[in-house]
Amino acid sequence: MKLVGIIAEDESDVDVVRELAQKLARRRFGIKRFLGHGCGRIHAKCLAWAQQLQRQNCSLLMLVCDLDRQHLGQLRTSLQSALGSCPIPRHVIVIPVREIEAWLLADHEAITAALRLRKPMRRLSNTEAIANPKERLRDIILERSNGRVTYLNTVHNKKIARQVQIKNLYRCSSFTPFKDFIQVHLG
């Protein structure tokens, strides 16, 4: 069984990545992780964490960091520089455009099903163009549940990811590097 190292901003990001990877992978895999609790700490620690993950027998590495309001090219270059000469040769930098919640918003049926919303959610056209996907998800859930569900990313993202149909995420260009990496190395 392969071990995948994940460096991400928080536990809910790891949960989403794990759920989506399980849908794409054909091989069994385990996960070891480090959490940055924000992008700044990821920049400072990712190389040291990658070295530790390599010592823990991880043969694959995913560095996941939300774009937020940064410039995509600059963030990618900055993360590549911070990762330096990564000790795990098979690695990928995954940058969800805006936030990983944009990926979840791409599957409106998964949100409706996972949270048992009374009023079905309608399909959003370009979820990566939403300025604050986490806040938009919160507002939609509150409205569509008639105020009975208060969205918590630490609880609900995993539930939504579990319901996601992968084909719906293909609309998000930032999902492609993640999908390709999983299919090549765990497919």
C-alpha positions as protocol buffer text, in pm:
chain_id: "A"
residue {
  index: 1
  type: MET
  ca { x: 0 y: 0 z: 0 }
}
residue {
  index: 2
  type: LYS
  ca { x: 136 y: 341 z: -96 }
}
residue {
  index: 3
  type: LEU
  ca { x: 158 y: 621 z: 156 }
}
residue {
  index: 4
  type: VAL
  ca { x: 60 y: 970 z: 43 }
}
residue {
  index: 5
  type: GLY
  ca { x: 192 y: 1270 z: 230 }
}
residue {
  index: 6
  type: ILE
  ca { x: -40 y: 1567 z: 237 }
}
residue {
  index: 7
  type: ILE
  ca { x: 61 y: 1916 z: 340 }
}
residue {
  index: 8
  type: ALA
  ca { x: -249 y: 2133 z: 369 }
}
residue {
  index: 9
  type: GLU
  ca { x: -383 y: 2437 z: 547 }
}
residue {
  index: 10
  type: ASP
  ca { x: -624 y: 2253 z: 776 }
}
residue {
  index: 11
  type: GLU
  ca { x: -782 y: 1918 z: 860 }
}
residue {
  index: 12
  type: SER
  ca { x: -1095 y: 1982 z: 652 }
}
residue {
  index: 13
  type: ASP
  ca { x: -875 y: 2024 z: 342 }
}
residue {
  index: 14
  type: VAL
  ca { x: -713 y: 1686 z: 415 }
}
residue {
  index: 15
  type: ASP
  ca { x: -1059 y: 1532 z: 461 }
}
residue {
  index: 16
  type: VAL
  ca { x: -1175 y: 1663 z: 123 }
}
residue {
  index: 17
  type: VAL
  ca { x: -855 y: 1552 z: -51 }
}
residue {
  index: 18
  type: ARG
  ca { x: -882 y: 1205 z: 105 }
}
residue {
  index: 19
  type: GLU
  ca { x: -1247 y: 1161 z: 3 }
}
residue {
  index: 20
  type: LEU
  ca { x: -1186 y: 1277 z: -354 }
}
residue {
  index: 21
  type: ALA
  ca { x: -868 y: 1073 z: -392 }
}
residue {
  index: 22
  type: GLN
  ca { x: -1053 y: 760 z: -280 }
}
residue {
  index: 23
  type: LYS
  ca { x: -1306 y: 817 z: -557 }
}
residue {
  index: 24
  type: LEU
  ca { x: -1031 y: 848 z: -820 }
}
residue {
  index: 25
  type: ALA
  ca { x: -781 y: 586 z: -698 }
}
residue {
  index: 26
  type: ARG
  ca { x: -793 y: 223 z: -794 }
}
residue {
  index: 27
  type: ARG
  ca { x: -523 y: 126 z: -545 }
}
residue {
  index: 28
  type: ARG
  ca { x: -540 y: 139 z: -170 }
}
residue {
  index: 29
  type: PHE
  ca { x: -338 y: 409 z: -3 }
}
residue {
  index: 30
  type: GLY
  ca { x: -269 y: 556 z: 337 }
}
residue {
  index: 31
  type: ILE
  ca { x: -221 y: 918 z: 435 }
}
residue {
  index: 32
  type: LYS
  ca { x: 26 y: 1103 z: 656 }
}
residue {
  index: 33
  type: ARG
  ca { x: -22 y: 1475 z: 694 }
}
residue {
  index: 34
  type: PHE
  ca { x: 104 y: 1808 z: 817 }
}
residue {
  index: 35
  type: LEU
  ca { x: -121 y: 2108 z: 870 }
}
residue {
  index: 36
  type: GLY
  ca { x: -7 y: 2464 z: 818 }
}
residue {
  index: 37
  type: HIS
  ca { x: -310 y: 2635 z: 973 }
}
residue {
  index: 38
  type: GLY
  ca { x: -276 y: 2891 z: 696 }
}
residue {
  index: 39
  type: CYS
  ca { x: -65 y: 2937 z: 385 }
}
residue {
  index: 40
  type: GLY
  ca { x: 218 y: 3129 z: 556 }
}
residue {
  index: 41
  type: ARG
  ca { x: 326 y: 2839 z: 773 }
}
residue {
  index: 42
  type: ILE
  ca { x: 312 y: 2604 z: 474 }
}
residue {
  index: 43
  type: HIS
  ca { x: 569 y: 2824 z: 297 }
}
residue {
  index: 44
  type: ALA
  ca { x: 796 y: 2820 z: 600 }
}
residue {
  index: 45
  type: LYS
  ca { x: 771 y: 2449 z: 683 }
}
residue {
  index: 46
  type: CYS
  ca { x: 685 y: 2253 z: 366 }
}
residue {
  index: 47
  type: LEU
  ca { x: 1039 y: 2136 z: 289 }
}
residue {
  index: 48
  type: ALA
  ca { x: 1100 y: 2016 z: 646 }
}
residue {
  index: 49
  type: TRP
  ca { x: 759 y: 1847 z: 647 }
}
residue {
  index: 50
  type: ALA
  ca { x: 828 y: 1682 z: 310 }
}
residue {
  index: 51
  type: GLN
  ca { x: 1153 y: 1546 z: 453 }
}
residue {
  index: 52
  type: GLN
  ca { x: 968 y: 1405 z: 754 }
}
residue {
  index: 53
  type: LEU
  ca { x: 699 y: 1253 z: 532 }
}
residue {
  index: 54
  type: GLN
  ca { x: 970 y: 1091 z: 321 }
}
residue {
  index: 55
  type: ARG
  ca { x: 1122 y: 942 z: 639 }
}
residue {
  index: 56
  type: GLN
  ca { x: 774 y: 811 z: 723 }
}
residue {
  index: 57
  type: ASN
  ca { x: 780 y: 617 z: 393 }
}
residue {
  index: 58
  type: CYS
  ca { x: 553 y: 843 z: 188 }
}
residue {
  index: 59
  type: SER
  ca { x: 622 y: 784 z: -180 }
}
residue {
  index: 60
  type: LEU
  ca { x: 380 y: 1052 z: -301 }
}
residue {
  index: 61
  type: LEU
  ca { x: 331 y: 1409 z: -183 }
}
residue {
  index: 62
  type: MET
  ca { x: 49 y: 1658 z: -235 }
}
residue {
  index: 63
  type: LEU
  ca { x: 96 y: 2016 z: -122 }
}
residue {
  index: 64
  type: VAL
  ca { x: -251 y: 2177 z: -109 }
}
residue {
  index: 65
  type: CYS
  ca { x: -283 y: 2552 z: -58 }
}
residue {
  index: 66
  type: ASP
  ca { x: -585 y: 2771 z: -141 }
}
residue {
  index: 67
  type: LEU
  ca { x: -526 y: 3055 z: -382 }
}
residue {
  index: 68
  type: ASP
  ca { x: -745 y: 3296 z: -183 }
}
residue {
  index: 69
  type: ARG
  ca { x: -674 y: 3640 z: -333 }
}
residue {
  index: 70
  type: GLN
  ca { x: -320 y: 3573 z: -450 }
}
residue {
  index: 71
  type: HIS
  ca { x: -196 y: 3553 z: -810 }
}
residue {
  index: 72
  type: LEU
  ca { x: -185 y: 3190 z: -927 }
}
residue {
  index: 73
  type: GLY
  ca { x: 154 y: 3205 z: -1099 }
}
residue {
  index: 74
  type: GLN
  ca { x: 318 y: 3385 z: -808 }
}
residue {
  index: 75
  type: LEU
  ca { x: 177 y: 3143 z: -549 }
}
residue {
  index: 76
  type: ARG
  ca { x: 283 y: 2838 z: -752 }
}
residue {
  index: 77
  type: THR
  ca { x: 636 y: 2978 z: -796 }
}
residue {
  index: 78
  type: SER
  ca { x: 655 y: 3066 z: -428 }
}
residue {
  index: 79
  type: LEU
  ca { x: 542 y: 2718 z: -319 }
}
residue {
  index: 80
  type: GLN
  ca { x: 780 y: 2547 z: -563 }
}
residue {
  index: 81
  type: SER
  ca { x: 1064 y: 2758 z: -425 }
}
residue {
  index: 82
  type: ALA
  ca { x: 966 y: 2681 z: -64 }
}
residue {
  index: 83
  type: LEU
  ca { x: 948 y: 2309 z: -143 }
}
residue {
  index: 84
  type: GLY
  ca { x: 1296 y: 2333 z: -293 }
}
residue {
  index: 85
  type: SER
  ca { x: 1450 y: 2004 z: -394 }
}
residue {
  index: 86
  type: CYS
  ca { x: 1166 y: 1793 z: -260 }
}
residue {
  index: 87
  type: PRO
  ca { x: 1286 y: 1458 z: -122 }
}
residue {
  index: 88
  type: ILE
  ca { x: 973 y: 1292 z: -262 }
}
residue {
  index: 89
  type: PRO
  ca { x: 1018 y: 1299 z: -639 }
}
residue {
  index: 90
  type: ARG
  ca { x: 652 y: 1220 z: -717 }
}
residue {
  index: 91
  type: HIS
  ca { x: 478 y: 1529 z: -586 }
}
residue {
  index: 92
  type: VAL
  ca { x: 223 y: 1785 z: -695 }
}
residue {
  index: 93
  type: ILE
  ca { x: 128 y: 2134 z: -588 }
}
residue {
  index: 94
  type: VAL
  ca { x: -251 y: 2170 z: -586 }
}
residue {
  index: 95
  type: ILE
  ca { x: -391 y: 2522 z: -568 }
}
residue {
  index: 96
  type: PRO
  ca { x: -771 y: 2531 z: -550 }
}
residue {
  index: 97
  type: VAL
  ca { x: -878 y: 2859 z: -708 }
}
residue {
  index: 98
  type: ARG
  ca { x: -1004 y: 3081 z: -429 }
}
residue {
  index: 99
  type: GLU
  ca { x: -1071 y: 2796 z: -183 }
}
residue {
  index: 100
  type: ILE
  ca { x: -1126 y: 2421 z: -189 }
}
residue {
  index: 101
  type: GLU
  ca { x: -1493 y: 2495 z: -121 }
}
residue {
  index: 102
  type: ALA
  ca { x: -1518 y: 2608 z: -486 }
}
residue {
  index: 103
  type: TRP
  ca { x: -1468 y: 2243 z: -579 }
}
residue {
  index: 104
  type: LEU
  ca { x: -1750 y: 2142 z: -345 }
}
residue {
  index: 105
  type: LEU
  ca { x: -1980 y: 2412 z: -484 }
}
residue {
  index: 106
  type: ALA
  ca { x: -1931 y: 2259 z: -830 }
}
residue {
  index: 107
  type: ASP
  ca { x: -2155 y: 1969 z: -726 }
}
residue {
  index: 108
  type: HIS
  ca { x: -2481 y: 2122 z: -608 }
}
residue {
  index: 109
  type: GLU
  ca { x: -2648 y: 1781 z: -578 }
}
residue {
  index: 110
  type: ALA
  ca { x: -2378 y: 1660 z: -337 }
}
residue {
  index: 111
  type: ILE
  ca { x: -2441 y: 1959 z: -111 }
}
residue {
  index: 112
  type: THR
  ca { x: -2818 y: 1903 z: -119 }
}
residue {
  index: 113
  type: ALA
  ca { x: -2780 y: 1531 z: -41 }
}
residue {
  index: 114
  type: ALA
  ca { x: -2505 y: 1556 z: 222 }
}
residue {
  index: 115
  type: LEU
  ca { x: -2684 y: 1820 z: 425 }
}
residue {
  index: 116
  type: ARG
  ca { x: -3038 y: 1704 z: 350 }
}
residue {
  index: 117
  type: LEU
  ca { x: -3141 y: 2047 z: 235 }
}
residue {
  index: 118
  type: ARG
  ca { x: -3515 y: 2101 z: 217 }
}
residue {
  index: 119
  type: LYS
  ca { x: -3486 y: 2324 z: -88 }
}
residue {
  index: 120
  type: PRO
  ca { x: -3254 y: 2174 z: -350 }
}
residue {
  index: 121
  type: MET
  ca { x: -2957 y: 2385 z: -441 }
}
residue {
  index: 122
  type: ARG
  ca { x: -2930 y: 2503 z: -799 }
}
residue {
  index: 123
  type: ARG
  ca { x: -2622 y: 2456 z: -1013 }
}
residue {
  index: 124
  type: LEU
  ca { x: -2368 y: 2739 z: -1005 }
}
residue {
  index: 125
  type: SER
  ca { x: -2196 y: 2812 z: -1335 }
}
residue {
  index: 126
  type: ASN
  ca { x: -1837 y: 2906 z: -1247 }
}
residue {
  index: 127
  type: THR
  ca { x: -1758 y: 2829 z: -887 }
}
residue {
  index: 128
  type: GLU
  ca { x: -1393 y: 2930 z: -921 }
}
residue {
  index: 129
  type: ALA
  ca { x: -1507 y: 3286 z: -996 }
}
residue {
  index: 130
  type: ILE
  ca { x: -1682 y: 3316 z: -658 }
}
residue {
  index: 131
  type: ALA
  ca { x: -1478 y: 3554 z: -442 }
}
residue {
  index: 132
  type: ASN
  ca { x: -1545 y: 3374 z: -110 }
}
residue {
  index: 133
  type: PRO
  ca { x: -1661 y: 3016 z: -175 }
}
residue {
  index: 134
  type: LYS
  ca { x: -1663 y: 2921 z: 193 }
}
residue {
  index: 135
  type: GLU
  ca { x: -1891 y: 3214 z: 279 }
}
residue {
  index: 136
  type: ARG
  ca { x: -2111 y: 3146 z: -25 }
}
residue {
  index: 137
  type: LEU
  ca { x: -2145 y: 2783 z: 79 }
}
residue {
  index: 138
  type: ARG
  ca { x: -2236 y: 2892 z: 432 }
}
residue {
  index: 139
  type: ASP
  ca { x: -2502 y: 3133 z: 305 }
}
residue {
  index: 140
  type: ILE
  ca { x: -2654 y: 2881 z: 61 }
}
residue {
  index: 141
  type: ILE
  ca { x: -2674 y: 2611 z: 327 }
}
residue {
  index: 142
  type: LEU
  ca { x: -2834 y: 2845 z: 578 }
}
residue {
  index: 143
  type: GLU
  ca { x: -3091 y: 2962 z: 324 }
}
residue {
  index: 144
  type: ARG
  ca { x: -3167 y: 2622 z: 169 }
}
residue {
  index: 145
  type: SER
  ca { x: -3202 y: 2453 z: 510 }
}
residue {
  index: 146
  type: ASN
  ca { x: -3444 y: 2725 z: 631 }
}
residue {
  index: 147
  type: GLY
  ca { x: -3193 y: 2821 z: 899 }
}
residue {
  index: 148
  type: ARG
  ca { x: -3169 y: 2476 z: 1058 }
}
residue {
  index: 149
  type: VAL
  ca { x: -2812 y: 2397 z: 943 }
}
residue {
  index: 150
  type: THR
  ca { x: -2519 y: 2621 z: 1030 }
}
residue {
  index: 151
  type: TYR
  ca { x: -2230 y: 2536 z: 799 }
}
residue {
  index: 152
  type: LEU
  ca { x: -1902 y: 2434 z: 960 }
}
residue {
  index: 153
  type: ASN
  ca { x: -1627 y: 2349 z: 713 }
}
residue {
  index: 154
  type: THR
  ca { x: -1462 y: 2122 z: 971 }
}
residue {
  index: 155
  type: VAL
  ca { x: -1777 y: 1907 z: 983 }
}
residue {
  index: 156
  type: HIS
  ca { x: -1958 y: 1950 z: 654 }
}
residue {
  index: 157
  type: ASN
  ca { x: -1682 y: 1956 z: 390 }
}
residue {
  index: 158
  type: LYS
  ca { x: -1607 y: 1587 z: 443 }
}
residue {
  index: 159
  type: LYS
  ca { x: -1977 y: 1498 z: 418 }
}
residue {
  index: 160
  type: ILE
  ca { x: -2014 y: 1694 z: 96 }
}
residue {
  index: 161
  type: ALA
  ca { x: -1694 y: 1547 z: -54 }
}
residue {
  index: 162
  type: ARG
  ca { x: -1824 y: 1199 z: 25 }
}
residue {
  index: 163
  type: GLN
  ca { x: -2131 y: 1270 z: -193 }
}
residue {
  index: 164
  type: VAL
  ca { x: -1945 y: 1443 z: -479 }
}
residue {
  index: 165
  type: GLN
  ca { x: -1962 y: 1303 z: -831 }
}
residue {
  index: 166
  type: ILE
  ca { x: -1608 y: 1354 z: -966 }
}
residue {
  index: 167
  type: LYS
  ca { x: -1733 y: 1443 z: -1313 }
}
residue {
  index: 168
  type: ASN
  ca { x: -1888 y: 1760 z: -1168 }
}
residue {
  index: 169
  type: LEU
  ca { x: -1549 y: 1882 z: -1049 }
}
residue {
  index: 170
  type: TYR
  ca { x: -1402 y: 1875 z: -1400 }
}
residue {
  index: 171
  type: ARG
  ca { x: -1551 y: 2225 z: -1443 }
}
residue {
  index: 172
  type: CYS
  ca { x: -1288 y: 2351 z: -1198 }
}
residue {
  index: 173
  type: SER
  ca { x: -958 y: 2393 z: -1380 }
}
residue {
  index: 174
  type: SER
  ca { x: -767 y: 2382 z: -1050 }
}
residue {
  index: 175
  type: PHE
  ca { x: -899 y: 2028 z: -991 }
}
residue {
  index: 176
  type: THR
  ca { x: -714 y: 1890 z: -1297 }
}
residue {
  index: 177
  type: PRO
  ca { x: -361 y: 1866 z: -1146 }
}
residue {
  index: 178
  type: PHE
  ca { x: -504 y: 1680 z: -846 }
}
residue {
  index: 179
  type: LYS
  ca { x: -707 y: 1441 z: -1063 }
}
residue {
  index: 180
  type: ASP
  ca { x: -416 y: 1375 z: -1299 }
}
residue {
  index: 181
  type: PHE
  ca { x: -174 y: 1310 z: -1013 }
}
residue {
  index: 182
  type: ILE
  ca { x: -407 y: 1058 z: -846 }
}
residue {
  index: 183
  type: GLN
  ca { x: -487 y: 882 z: -1174 }
}
residue {
  index: 184
  type: VAL
  ca { x: -118 y: 851 z: -1270 }
}
residue {
  index: 185
  type: HIS
  ca { x: 11 y: 735 z: -933 }
}
residue {
  index: 186
  type: LEU
  ca { x: -286 y: 557 z: -774 }
}
residue {
  index: 187
  type: GLY
  ca { x: -502 y: 476 z: -1079 }
}
